[in-house]
Amino acid sequence: MSSQRVYFLAHGRVQGVNYRYFAKKKAAEHSITGWCRNTENGKVEGEAQGEEDSIKSFLKDLDNGPTHAHVVRLDQESRDVQDGEAQFEVRR
């Protein structure tokens, strides 16, 4: 299986509900590298890289979100795979 990278943008109640740290935890569970951060307009964006099946599972988790989040939409776009990432980080 090959690696892939996706950009994601989560819409809804995703700030102030531990969404970014939920994403980091799920990324570790699925061996995903990348990053995420809050946007100025109340969304969470990021990029995730890993095996295709792992990415699908990770994005499904992000679409569900943590307990207090309410994700109304999760946009996704393909990106070029990047070398040298060791982990998934929460950016500020």
Secondary structure, DSSP 8 states (H G I E B T S, - for coil): --EEEEEEEEEEE-SSSSHHHHHHHHHHHTT-EEEEEE-TTS-EEEEEEEEHHHHHHHHHHHHH--TT-EEEEEEEEEE---S---SEEE--
